[in-house]
Amino acid sequence: MSTPSSSSGAVEKPQPPESEKIVNPGSTVVALSNENDQPSLDGLGSDDSQSPQNWSPWKKRLLFLALMSSSILADGGMTYGATLVAPQAFEWHTSISHSATSLNYGILLQGFGGIIAVPFIDAYGRQVFCGLSIAPFTLFVVLGCVYAESWSVFTALRSLQGLFGTVPQVIGLPIIHDMYAPHEWPRYINIWGTTFLVGPFLFPAIAGYILEGTGSWRDSFKVLTGFYGLSTLMILAFGYETYYNRSTGFQQTNRIKSLLGIGNTNLPKAKTLSESSINIIKLTFTLPLLLIGLSTMINFTWPIGITTTIDTFVRAPPYLFDNVEDASIRFAGVIGAILGFCFGYFFNEWIYNGSGGKRKAHWRSEYRLHGVWFPIGSMVCGLLTYGLTLNYGKSWVGLAFGWIMVNIGLVGSMVAITAFALDKYPTHAAVVSAIINMWRTCGGFSVGYFQPSWITKDGLAAVFATQAAVVAVCAVLFIGPAIWLGRRAASRKTAADVTGEA
């Protein structure tokens, strides 16, 4: 059975025998020139005016800005309440640790929401889900949180926020795939990925400052509702359908129809939905994606654990942080994420263009995965610094530096893994994005439940040292084999080419 491409939705055609490989009529294929080894874009000509890759720079920038406005709210809006759990616990007569679990179900449903959305994105296009995932669903769910009268109602609404609000995290890769050339993908993945990875640290800080100024956690959620409203307006103003089938030259240009999902793909809906669902299952258990997915889950578990539980530590002795101090320490996470972005940006430029063009001439996607080693080392050092600082009650500066190093690892490794996945599976951008999103949210969801009891049993030093060891070992066990599989496949292809020429 042929499967629809997540980037275009078109059905794959048989490959021709020539060296240029046409994967899909709606996808962009990289072919290396024999003369200058520069990547060329098959199927993209100067007269291809409707292709999103040929849109004006400002049209693409504004659309990308609208995407980032919704992406930063996906995780940022979900962890927004991390600095508000203490007043909520007081209002609803529960413990701070129990109040903090209101975030967990929404984090979990982010992963499943992305998986559910992919077949519909393939069948109905990008714009309808980019728009409707924010307005009206997520916008009104967050507004409902303002008026929740119990912890149970509030948690249920937050869960729905995670389910509906995650779509921008999944739809970002297909939009980048549609609008930009392959050699530009890592750069824009880096920017987009850093945007939604900065959110979980920036937005709790904003919420904490508002809490200090107004004394009400509900006022903080009113501001969050305003952020969602602003993002909605940006999507309505600058959003366009980016699906484009190069084989037919079709591209939806009617803004109203694109928002309603009418005629965005012109694909048979039932067939596309079923084939895309099967495709998700197949790709989830494809060995390279399974390996990097497991690594992603581990890499996200401990940083998200810090984000959702630090409130418990810094408000207790010896730190006794107030609302402003609790909010301000979140900027350590923001700084770490930005530094991780910088590393990912320069590494991806170097790995592709360095080595005198030798790697570019014999390129394979697995080269991107070498970008995880430094970030993983930083995460290991950060977890040790953070845990030992807490264990011995040392200065909050140790917590901040530890968190910075952890987030360098989080963002740097995520950029490398995501760039590898899109590079290796360019015609399945939405599926790949949803699978990675599912793995990372599964890790982030679980840690809030087992870490507090684990710390009580074994102590802070033992817990964070174990976490650091798990990160290091899993990087070797999961990323190492993924790189080896790519090298083996390349060797077999080279041997087959030599045999064929003989």
PEGI-V988966 format. One record per residue. N is the residue number from 1. RES is the residue in one letter. D_CENTER is the distance of its C-alpha to the mean C-alpha in Angstrom with 1 decimal. Layout:
# PEGI-V988966
<<N | RES | D_CENTER> <N | RES | D_CENTER>>
This chain:
# PEGI-V988966
<<1 | M | 29.5> <2 | S | 27.5> <3 | T | 24.0> <4 | P | 22.4> <5 | S | 19.9> <6 | S | 16.5> <7 | S | 16.7> <8 | S | 20.2> <9 | G | 21.5> <10 | A | 24.6> <11 | V | 26.4> <12 | E | 26.6> <13 | K | 30.0> <14 | P | 31.9> <15 | Q | 31.5> <16 | P | 34.4> <17 | P | 36.2> <18 | E | 35.7> <19 | S | 33.4> <20 | E | 31.2> <21 | K | 28.8> <22 | I | 28.0> <23 | V | 25.1> <24 | N | 24.9> <25 | P | 26.7> <26 | G | 23.7> <27 | S | 21.6> <28 | T | 21.9> <29 | V | 23.4> <30 | V | 24.0> <31 | A | 27.6> <32 | L | 29.0> <33 | S | 32.3> <34 | N | 35.2> <35 | E | 36.6> <36 | N | 34.0> <37 | D | 31.0> <38 | Q | 28.8> <39 | P | 26.2> <40 | S | 27.6> <41 | L | 26.0> <42 | D | 27.9> <43 | G | 28.5> <44 | L | 27.9> <45 | G | 31.1> <46 | S | 32.4> <47 | D | 33.8> <48 | D | 30.5> <49 | S | 30.3> <50 | Q | 28.2> <51 | S | 25.3> <52 | P | 22.2> <53 | Q | 22.4> <54 | N | 25.8> <55 | W | 25.1> <56 | S | 26.3> <57 | P | 24.1> <58 | W | 24.3> <59 | K | 23.3> <60 | K | 20.1> <61 | R | 19.5> <62 | L | 20.1> <63 | L | 17.9> <64 | F | 15.0> <65 | L | 15.9> <66 | A | 16.0> <67 | L | 12.5> <68 | M | 11.4> <69 | S | 13.8> <70 | S | 12.2> <71 | S | 8.5> <72 | I | 9.9> <73 | L | 11.8> <74 | A | 9.3> <75 | D | 8.9> <76 | G | 11.8> <77 | G | 14.1> <78 | M | 13.6> <79 | T | 14.6> <80 | Y | 17.1> <81 | G | 19.9> <82 | A | 19.6> <83 | T | 22.5> <84 | L | 24.5> <85 | V | 25.1> <86 | A | 28.5> <87 | P | 30.2> <88 | Q | 28.7> <89 | A | 30.2> <90 | F | 33.5> <91 | E | 33.6> <92 | W | 33.0> <93 | H | 35.0> <94 | T | 32.5> <95 | S | 31.3> <96 | I | 28.4> <97 | S | 26.7> <98 | H | 27.0> <99 | S | 26.0> <100 | A | 22.7> <101 | T | 21.9> <102 | S | 21.5> <103 | L | 17.8> <104 | N | 17.3> <105 | Y | 17.8> <106 | G | 15.4> <107 | I | 12.6> <108 | L | 13.9> <109 | L | 14.2> <110 | Q | 10.7> <111 | G | 10.3> <112 | F | 13.5> <113 | G | 13.2> <114 | G | 10.5> <115 | I | 13.0> <116 | I | 15.9> <117 | A | 14.7> <118 | V | 14.4> <119 | P | 18.2> <120 | F | 18.9> <121 | I | 16.7> <122 | D | 18.6> <123 | A | 21.9> <124 | Y | 21.7> <125 | G | 19.4> <126 | R | 16.5> <127 | Q | 18.3> <128 | V | 19.7> <129 | F | 16.5> <130 | C | 14.8> <131 | G | 18.1> <132 | L | 19.2> <133 | S | 16.1> <134 | I | 16.8> <135 | A | 20.6> <136 | P | 22.5> <137 | F | 20.7> <138 | T | 18.2> <139 | L | 20.6> <140 | F | 23.6> <141 | V | 21.9> <142 | V | 21.1> <143 | L | 24.7> <144 | G | 26.0> <145 | C | 24.6> <146 | V | 27.0> <147 | Y | 29.9> <148 | A | 29.1> <149 | E | 32.3> <150 | S | 31.2> <151 | W | 28.4> <152 | S | 28.1> <153 | V | 27.7> <154 | F | 25.2> <155 | T | 23.1> <156 | A | 23.4> <157 | L | 22.3> <158 | R | 19.2> <159 | S | 18.4> <160 | L | 18.7> <161 | Q | 16.5> <162 | G | 13.6> <163 | L | 14.7> <164 | F | 15.0> <165 | G | 12.6> <166 | T | 9.3> <167 | V | 10.2> <168 | P | 8.9> <169 | Q | 5.2> <170 | V | 7.2> <171 | I | 9.8> <172 | G | 8.4> <173 | L | 8.9> <174 | P | 12.3> <175 | I | 13.4> <176 | I | 12.8> <177 | H | 14.7> <178 | D | 17.3> <179 | M | 18.1> <180 | Y | 18.1> <181 | A | 20.0> <182 | P | 18.6> <183 | H | 19.6> <184 | E | 17.6> <185 | W | 14.2> <186 | P | 13.3> <187 | R | 14.4> <188 | Y | 12.4> <189 | I | 9.1> <190 | N | 10.1> <191 | I | 11.0> <192 | W | 8.2> <193 | G | 5.5> <194 | T | 8.3> <195 | T | 9.0> <196 | F | 6.5> <197 | L | 7.1> <198 | V | 10.7> <199 | G | 11.1> <200 | P | 11.7> <201 | F | 14.5> <202 | L | 15.9> <203 | F | 16.4> <204 | P | 18.4> <205 | A | 20.6> <206 | I | 21.3> <207 | A | 22.2> <208 | G | 24.5> <209 | Y | 26.3> <210 | I | 27.0> <211 | L | 28.2> <212 | E | 30.6> <213 | G | 31.9> <214 | T | 32.5> <215 | G | 32.9> <216 | S | 31.0> <217 | W | 27.5> <218 | R | 28.1> <219 | D | 28.4> <220 | S | 24.9> <221 | F | 23.5> <222 | K | 25.7> <223 | V | 23.9> <224 | L | 20.5> <225 | T | 22.0> <226 | G | 23.1> <227 | F | 19.6> <228 | Y | 18.6> <229 | G | 21.8> <230 | L | 21.3> <231 | S | 17.9> <232 | T | 19.8> <233 | L | 22.6> <234 | M | 20.4> <235 | I | 19.0> <236 | L | 22.6> <237 | A | 24.0> <238 | F | 21.7> <239 | G | 19.9> <240 | Y | 21.2> <241 | E | 20.7> <242 | T | 19.3> <243 | Y | 20.4> <244 | Y | 23.3> <245 | N | 25.6> <246 | R | 27.4> <247 | S | 30.1> <248 | T | 31.3> <249 | G | 30.3> <250 | F | 29.0> <251 | Q | 26.6> <252 | Q | 26.6> <253 | T | 27.9> <254 | N | 29.1> <255 | R | 26.7> <256 | I | 28.0> <257 | K | 27.8> <258 | S | 24.2> <259 | L | 23.2> <260 | L | 25.3> <261 | G | 24.0> <262 | I | 27.5> <263 | G | 28.0> <264 | N | 24.6> <265 | T | 24.7> <266 | N | 28.3> <267 | L | 27.3> <268 | P | 29.1> <269 | K | 26.9> <270 | A | 28.1> <271 | K | 27.9> <272 | T | 24.4> <273 | L | 23.1> <274 | S | 24.8> <275 | E | 24.0> <276 | S | 20.3> <277 | S | 20.4> <278 | I | 22.3> <279 | N | 20.0> <280 | I | 17.0> <281 | I | 19.4> <282 | K | 20.6> <283 | L | 17.4> <284 | T | 16.1> <285 | F | 19.3> <286 | T | 19.5> <287 | L | 20.2> <288 | P | 17.8> <289 | L | 14.8> <290 | L | 16.3> <291 | L | 16.8> <292 | I | 13.5> <293 | G | 12.1> <294 | L | 14.7> <295 | S | 14.0> <296 | T | 10.4> <297 | M | 11.9> <298 | I | 14.6> <299 | N | 12.7> <300 | F | 10.8> <301 | T | 14.0> <302 | W | 16.1> <303 | P | 14.2> <304 | I | 13.3> <305 | G | 17.0> <306 | I | 18.1> <307 | T | 16.4> <308 | T | 17.9> <309 | T | 21.3> <310 | I | 22.3> <311 | D | 24.2> <312 | T | 26.5> <313 | F | 27.4> <314 | V | 27.9> <315 | R | 30.0> <316 | A | 32.3> <317 | P | 34.9> <318 | P | 35.2> <319 | Y | 32.6> <320 | L | 33.4> <321 | F | 30.8> <322 | D | 31.4> <323 | N | 28.9> <324 | V | 28.6> <325 | E | 28.3> <326 | D | 25.7> <327 | A | 23.6> <328 | S | 24.3> <329 | I | 23.2> <330 | R | 19.6> <331 | F | 19.8> <332 | A | 20.0> <333 | G | 16.3> <334 | V | 15.7> <335 | I | 18.0> <336 | G | 16.3> <337 | A | 12.9> <338 | I | 14.9> <339 | L | 16.9> <340 | G | 14.0> <341 | F | 13.0> <342 | C | 16.7> <343 | F | 17.0> <344 | G | 14.2> <345 | Y | 15.9> <346 | F | 19.3> <347 | F | 18.6> <348 | N | 17.2> <349 | E | 20.2> <350 | W | 22.6> <351 | I | 21.6> <352 | Y | 22.1> <353 | N | 25.1> <354 | G | 26.8> <355 | S | 29.5> <356 | G | 31.7> <357 | G | 29.9> <358 | K | 30.6> <359 | R | 27.0> <360 | K | 26.3> <361 | A | 29.4> <362 | H | 28.4> <363 | W | 24.7> <364 | R | 22.5> <365 | S | 18.8> <366 | E | 19.2> <367 | Y | 20.2> <368 | R | 16.6> <369 | L | 16.3> <370 | H | 19.0> <371 | G | 16.6> <372 | V | 15.6> <373 | W | 19.2> <374 | F | 19.7> <375 | P | 16.5> <376 | I | 17.5> <377 | G | 20.9> <378 | S | 19.9> <379 | M | 18.0> <380 | V | 21.2> <381 | C | 23.4> <382 | G | 21.5> <383 | L | 21.7> <384 | L | 25.3> <385 | T | 26.0> <386 | Y | 24.4> <387 | G | 26.2> <388 | L | 29.5> <389 | T | 29.6> <390 | L | 29.2> <391 | N | 31.7> <392 | Y | 34.4> <393 | G | 33.8> <394 | K | 33.4> <395 | S | 32.3> <396 | W | 29.1> <397 | V | 28.6> <398 | G | 27.8> <399 | L | 25.1> <400 | A | 23.6> <401 | F | 23.9> <402 | G | 22.5> <403 | W | 19.4> <404 | I | 19.0> <405 | M | 19.2> <406 | V | 16.8> <407 | N | 14.0> <408 | I | 15.1> <409 | G | 14.4> <410 | L | 11.0> <411 | V | 9.6> <412 | G | 12.1> <413 | S | 11.5> <414 | M | 7.7> <415 | V | 8.8> <416 | A | 11.7> <417 | I | 10.3> <418 | T | 8.0> <419 | A | 11.1> <420 | F | 13.3> <421 | A | 12.0> <422 | L | 12.3> <423 | D | 15.5> <424 | K | 16.9> <425 | Y | 16.1> <426 | P | 16.2> <427 | T | 17.9> <428 | H | 15.3> <429 | A | 12.2> <430 | A | 11.4> <431 | V | 12.4> <432 | V | 10.5> <433 | S | 7.1> <434 | A | 8.5> <435 | I | 10.0> <436 | I | 7.2> <437 | N | 5.7> <438 | M | 9.5> <439 | W | 10.3> <440 | R | 8.3> <441 | T | 9.6> <442 | C | 12.9> <443 | G | 13.3> <444 | G | 12.6> <445 | F | 15.0> <446 | S | 17.8> <447 | V | 18.4> <448 | G | 19.9> <449 | Y | 22.6> <450 | F | 23.9> <451 | Q | 23.5> <452 | P | 26.3> <453 | S | 28.8> <454 | W | 28.0> <455 | I | 28.7> <456 | T | 31.9> <457 | K | 33.0> <458 | D | 32.3> <459 | G | 31.8> <460 | L | 29.1> <461 | A | 30.0> <462 | A | 29.9> <463 | V | 26.6> <464 | F | 24.6> <465 | A | 26.5> <466 | T | 25.7> <467 | Q | 21.9> <468 | A | 22.3> <469 | A | 24.3> <470 | V | 21.8> <471 | V | 19.0> <472 | A | 21.5> <473 | V | 23.0> <474 | C | 19.9> <475 | A | 18.7> <476 | V | 22.1> <477 | L | 22.4> <478 | F | 19.1> <479 | I | 18.2> <480 | G | 21.9> <481 | P | 22.7> <482 | A | 19.9> <483 | I | 21.4> <484 | W | 24.9> <485 | L | 24.2> <486 | G | 23.3> <487 | R | 26.4> <488 | R | 28.6> <489 | A | 27.5> <490 | A | 28.3> <491 | S | 31.6> <492 | R | 32.6> <493 | K | 31.9> <494 | T | 34.0> <495 | A | 36.7> <496 | A | 36.8> <497 | D | 37.0> <498 | V | 39.9> <499 | T | 41.6> <500 | G | 41.3> <501 | E | 42.8> <502 | A | 45.6>>
